[in-house]
């Protein structure tokens, strides 16, 4: 394992020496892993549980903790090491925090540490929006989650390929095109064509539902089938319309990704996998690797409680599983992917279990390293969203609404001081911070209820609160220039200074844990706690009015390090850090 935390490394070395002094041994890895944060900060900076050692020595953990404390080596970086029940609590001096952690944050070396040993080349597939539908706030959970996972895995030193797999084929496309050609009376707008397509799709669904149970229902079904056949054969007026309108949707996706500062290494499309995947399944069936059931081709997985994985319907058409199988083959062979992570909501759990098992049966070794990262839905306060029913919050409308809220409620006081461009930039940054943080702070298995006013609050657990803390520190830096002289860290003895320093080195640990478990919520929690600690420090330890120059310099350096940490942590979540708010 990589030991990236300087204070934990110091504690590990000193504990190892103390253990040796009492005639025992424990590996450095075992000691490092056993170090935890005490339940209350006043108890110390780190705690070492003596349970494993006590078992080896056949003594009680409290007795072992006392013996280690009595034999603990002296160090200018250790204030005290004392037993507390089965734990050894270690308190570092301000110099230790300042020289081993804060200094490395200020010079940037802290953020360049490798956090993992060699890891497999991994593809993260996320944000699989459908063309001919409008992107809405519900899509943002997948986008924010995927982008944060890519960023934190790359930060920790992993080789990552990001990809997206938009759905540009299927019944939803046929419905939209059908309505456009047969029922739409509106002119196609000059701008916002992608959003307009989404409205056509919703209108198509409402009309089809209204006509269900009437003689028109069968006519509609036949017309939709005919449209799908044109798309599959790649010829006809509907195919021509599909090619044109598909570009409108892709333009909308790219506009959203540009706003979100998201880039993909690979773009795959369902249409590219459609015909080749059905051909491949037929070939696999001919080779005896798949089986037929009632005219359909697939793989019987009932003995593993996974049912029958349907790959070709009796009419010869493929399904999502068909395309996902071929896409996985491309990922493994073309991009040499060793691990593949699919970020898709929890409704697709059985689908991916079936696909991964079939891949394994077909002999793809990488199948065992395929992982479906599930997440729960985003709802509005009054219930679930549905593009089909049209009860969604379009993303473009939401962003404009949030930016207007920020300009009206937070930035209007600066209209005579700031340029219009500055106001627009900060409003965009805060809106983005509110959306990304709100989507990421909840554990993936929990539902998210989107509430714009709550997410935009400058107090409480929100993106704007963390952003505001960074902006406040940036403002301090503009008012008070710090000298090039090394700070005297020993002067930082106030309880809120100590607490601030205690939390300083935790970003890399939070990112390492988040990356290991695909849970960016851990980083959100760390940044929120850090911002709270800074606000206490800022109020209890004045900087501008402090008369002692050395104390002011040390506090300025500490504040600057907090600002750099918040900025770096926000960046790992894909959130901008405004210089002023």
N, C-alpha and C positions, 0 to 999 in steps of 0.2 A: 504493500500500500504506500501511497505518497503522503508524506507528513508535511503538509503545506502551512500549518499554523505554527508560527514562530514561538509563541508562548507555550503552546502544548508540547512542542519539541523540547523547550527548556525544562518544563515540568517533568517530561518523560525522562530526560537525562538525569535530573536530580533525584527523582524517585528511584530510578534504576540503581543509582549509587547508594541510596539509603537502604534499599532492599538487599544489596550486596553486603552492606555493613551489618545486617542482622542475620547473615548467613543463608540467604535465599536467593533465588533467581527468577526472573520473569522477562520475557522478550520485550523489546522496545515496542513492537507492534501491539502486544497485549496491553501494555501500559497506556499507550497512546489511545487505543480504542476505549479503554475503561475510563478515561477522563470525561467528566460531565460538568455542566454548569450547576452550581449550587442552587437550591430552590429560592433563596433570597440573596440579593447581591451583596448585602453586608456580611454574609458568611465567608465570602472569599471570591476569587476569580475562577478557580477550578476546583473540582473535588475528585478524589480518586477513591473508588470503592475497593475495599480490601478483601472481598469475598473469595476470589480465586486463590489469592495468596494464603488466606486463612485455611482453606481446604488443604492446600499443599503442606502447610506447616502444622496442621492439626491443632490450631488455636482459634479462639473466637475473633471475628473481624474487628471488634473494638480494641482488643489487646494488640493485634497486629498494627492497627492504625496508630496506636500510642507508641509502639516500638519504632515505626517508620518516622514519626514526628520527632522522637528523641534522637534519632540518628540522621536527621535530615541535614545535608551539607549547607554551609553558609554560602550566600551569594548576594552581591550588591543588588541583584534584581528581585530578591525575595524579601518581602516585609515580614511574613510569618507563615509557618506551616504547622497546623495544629490538628489534633484528632478531634472528631465530633462523631461519637458513636462509631459506626463501621467505616466512616469516611475520613480521609485526610483532606482538610481544606487548605488550599494554597492561595495566599494573597501576594500579588506582585507589587513592586514599588512603582510610583509614577514614572521613574526613569525606564523601567522595563517596558511599560506600555508605550512610552514616547519613542524610545530608541528602536525597539524591535517591531513595533506595529505602525504607530502614527507616522514616523519618519518614512517608512516604506510606502505608505499611502501617498504622502506628499511628493515623493520622487517618482511615483507611478509603478515601481517594481512589484508592489503588492498585487496589482491587477494582471500581472503577466505570469503568475505562477501556474504550473501545470497541476491540475487537481486529480487527474486519473492516470493510471498506467495505461499501456497500450490497449485500445478498445477497438472493437470491430467497426469497419466502415458501415455506416448506417444511413438508410434513407428514411426521412420523415415525410410522409404523404399527408397533406392536410388541405383544408379549404377546397372542397370539391363542389363548388356551386353549380347549379343547373343553368344552362343558357335558357333564354326565353322566360326567365323568371326574374323578379326584382330582388336584389340583395337587401336584406333587412337586418335589424338589430340581432335577431336570432343567429344569423350567420357569423356574427362577430366572436362568439365564444370559440368556435373552431379556429377561426383565423388568429385570434389573440393567443390561444393555447398553443397552436402549432408554431407560430412565430417565436414565442417565448421559449419553447422547448428547443427549437433550432439554435437560438441565440445562447441559451445557457449550456447546451451540450458543446457548442463550439468554444465558448468561453472556458469550459473546463478541460479543453484539449482534445476533443473527439473529432474524428473525420466524418463530417455530415454532408449529405446531399439532400436538398429540399425539393419537394415535388408537389404538383397539384394535378388533379384528375377531374376536370369539369365534365358534367353530364350534358353533352350536346346532341344526344339522340334519345328517342323514346316517345312514349305517349304524350308527355307534357309538351314536347315540341310540336307534335302533330296537332294537338288541341289549339295551341297558339296560332299556328299557320292557318288552320281551318277557319278560325274566327276572323283572322285578318282578311282572308280572301272572300269569305262568304257573308260575313255579317257586319264587319266594321264599316262605320260611316265617317270616322274621323280621318283627317289628313295626317300623314306621318309627320311628326314634329321635326323641325330643323335640328334641335338639340335635345339631349335626354332620350335618345331613341331606345337605349337599353332599358331604362326605367319604364318607358311607354310599353315595351314588349311585355313586361311583367304585368301591366294592367290589362293588356289584351288576354294574357293567360288566365287571369282571375275572371274576366268577363266570359271567357269561353267556358270555364267550369260552371259558372252560375247558370249560363244558358243551357248547358248540357243537363244539369241537375233539374232545371225547370221542365225540360222535355222528357225526362225519364218517365216511363209508364205510358207514353203516348206513341202513336204510330211512327213519329219522327225519330224515336230512340234507335230503332234498328237501322234507319237510313243514316243517322249520325255515325253509328258504329261502323257501317260499311265504308263511309267516307273517310273516317280516321284510319281504317285498315289500308285503304287505297293510298293514303298519304304516306303511311309508314313504308309501304312497298316501293313508292317512288324514292324515298330517302335511301332505302336499302339498295335499290338498283342504280342509284346515283344519276337519275335522269328524270326529266319532267318539270313542269312549272313549279311544283311544290319544292322540288329539290333545288331549283334556282333560287326560290324565295328563302329556303333554309340557308343556303350559302351566304346570301346577303345579310339576313337578320342575325345569323350566328355571329358575324363580325360586330354587330351592334352590342351584343351581350358581352363579347370578349373585350370590347373597348370599355364597357362599364366596369368589368372586373379589373382591368388594368388601371382604371382611374381610382378605384377603391384601394388597390394594392399600392399605388403611388402615394395616396393620402396616408395609408397605414405604414409606409416605408417598409413594405414586404416585397422581397424578390425571391423568385423560384429558380433553382438551377435547371429544373426539368418541367416542361409542360406536356402532360399526356392528355389525350382526349378519347372519350368513349367511342367516337366515330372511327378513330384510327384502329381500335381494337375490335370493332364490331364484326366485320366479315372475316378477318383473319382468325378470330377466336373460335367462330363456329367451324371454320375449316379445320382448325387444330383439334377440336373436340371430335370431329368426324374421323380424323386420322388416328387419334388415340383409341377410339372405339374399334376401328378396323384392326388395330394392333392388339386388341383384347384387353386393354387397360381400363376400359369403362364398360358399363353394361346398359341394357335396354330394359325399360319397365313401362308397359302400356304405351309403347311407341315413342317414349321419351328416353333420352340418353343422359346418364349421370353416373353417380357412384353410390352404392348402398352402404350407408354408415350406421344402419340401425343397431348393429351389434355394439356400437359405441355410444348409443343414445343420441345420435346426431341426425337421425332420419335419412332421407334419400337426398343427396346433393344433386339437384336438377341442373343440368348444363345445356341441354337442348330440348326444347318443347317438341311435342309430337308434330307440330307444323314446321319444324326446322329452325325456329328462331331461338336466339341465345338469351341469356339473362345476365344480371349483374355478376353472378359467380363466374360465368363464362369469360367475361372480359377481365375480371380480376385475376383469373388463372393465367391468362396470357400476359397481362401486365406484370405479374410477379416474375414470370419467365424472362421478360425483357429486363426487369430490374436486376435480376441475378446475373444474367449473361452479358448484357450490354454495359452495365455500370459496375459490375463486380461487387454488388452489394452483399455484405455478409449478414446484415440484420435489417429488417424492414418494419417500421412502425406505421400503423394506419390510425390516424386520428379521425374517428367517426363516432357518431352518437350511439348510445347503448342499445338502440332498437336493432342494430345490425350484429349483435353478439353471436347469434347462431350462424348467420351468414359467414362470418370470418372463421368461426370454428370449423365449419365445413370446408371452406376454401383452403385453410392451412393444412387440414388433415389430408385432403386430396393431393395437395402439393407434395406432402410427405410420402404418400403412397406412390406418387409418380417418380419419386427418387430425388427430389430436390433437398439436399442437406440443409440449405438455409431455412427451410420451412420451420424447423424447430426454433429459429430465431425471428420468426414473424410474430408480431405483437399487436393486438387491437387495443388501442388506448381509448377506452370508453369515456364519455362524459354525459352528464344529464342536460336537460333542456333549459332554454331561457324562456321565461314567461313574462307577460305583462301583469300588472297588479290585478287585472280582471280576467286573467286566464291565458291559455295557450294561443300562439300565433299560427296562422296558416296562410301560405301564399295562395292556395287553392281557393280559400274563402275570401281572401283579400283583407283579412284583419291583421295587418302587419304594420310595423313602423319602418318605412323605407329608410335605409341607411343614410342616403344623401339628405333627406329631409331632417333626420335626427341630428346629423352633424351640424347643419346650418342652424337648427333650433338651439343646440347646445352652445354653439359659438355666439349666437345672439344673446343668450342668457349670460355668458361670461362677460361680454362687452357691456351689457346693460347693468349688471349687478356688481361687477368687480372692477372693470376697467374704465367706466365712464368718468371717474374722477381724474383720470390721466389724459383726457382728450386734448387739454391745452399744453401738456408737457411731452407727450409721446407722439411720434409720427403715426399716421394712419396705418402704415405698413407694420410698425411694431405692434400696434393693437391687434391687427389681423393675425399676425404671427403668434402672439401669446394666446389669443382666443382659440386658435387652432390647436396649439400645444396642450392647453388645459382641457379642451373637449376630448382630445385623443387620450390624454392621461386618465380622464374620468372613465372612458369606455374601457380601455385596456386594463386598468387596475380593477375596475368593477367586475370584469370578466375573469380575471386571474386570481383574485383573492379568495374565492371560494374553492373548496376541494372539488375535484372533478365529478365525484359521485353525488354532489348536492345540486338541487335545482337553483337557478338564479332567477330572481324576480327583478326585472329591470325597472328602476325608478330614477328618472333623470335628475330630479331635484336632490335626492339623497346622494347620488354619485358625484354631484358637482359641489357638495359642501366643502368649505375650507377647514372645517373642524370634523373630528371623527375619522374613522378609517376610510380614507378615499385617496384617489390619485392626486387630486388638487392639493390636499393637505401635505402630502410628501413633496410635491412640486413647490408649494409655497415655502416650505422649510428650506429647500435648496435655493430658491430665489432670495430669501432673507439672508442667507450666508453670502451669496454673490454680491448683494448690496453692501454687506459689511466689508467685503474685500475691496469694493470700489471706494468706500469711505476711508478705510485705514490701511495704508500700505504696510506690509510686514517687512521687517529688515532681513538681511541675508544671514544674520547671526543665528547660530543654533539656539533654539528655545531652551529655557531651563525648565525641564519637565517636572523637576522636584517641587516646583511652586504650585502645582495643580493638586491641591490636597482637599479642596472643598468636596462634600459628598456628591454633589451633582456633577462636578468635574470627574470624580472617580467613576461614577456610574456611566458617564459619557465614554470614558476611556475603556471601560470594561466591554462595552458593546462594539468598539471600533473594529476589532479584528474578525468579526463574525460573518462578514459578507461571503468570503470564499467558502466557509463551512456551509452556510445556507444554500449557496449555489451548488455545491457538491452534492448535498442531500437532495435538493430539488431535481438535479440532473439524474441522479441515481433512480429516483422514484417517479420521474415525469410529473412533478408537482410544484409548479411555480408559485403556488400559494405560500410556500415556505419563505420565498424571497420577499413577497409582499409583506408578510408578517414581520420579517427582520427590518425592512425599510420603515414600516410604520412605527415599530418600537424605537428605532433610532431617531426618527423625526420627533417623536414624543420626548425622548431623552434630551434632544437638542433644545427643544422649546423650554424645558425645565432649566437646563444649563444657561440658556440665553437670558432668562428672567432672574435667575439667582446669582449669576456671575457676570456682572456688567463688563462690557469691553470698552465702549467709547468713553465712559466716565471713570474707568479705572485709572488711578493716579500712578500706581507703581508700573513703570514702563516694562519691566521684565515679566510681570504677571500678565499685563495686557498682550505682550508679544506671544506668550505661551498660549493664552486663550485664543488669540487670533489664529495661531497655527493649528490648534485643536479644531476650531470652527472650520477652517479651510479643509482639513482632512475629512471632516464630516460631510462637507459639501461635495468633495470629490467622490466619496463613497456613495452618497445618495445618487449622484449623477451616473456613476458606473452601474449601480444596482438597477436604477430605472432603465438604463440603456439595455440591460440584459432582459428586461421585460418588454422592450420595444417602446418605451415611454420617453418622450423628450423631457429635458430638464430646463425650464425657462430661466433665463438670467435675471428676469424681473417679473413681478406680478403685482 
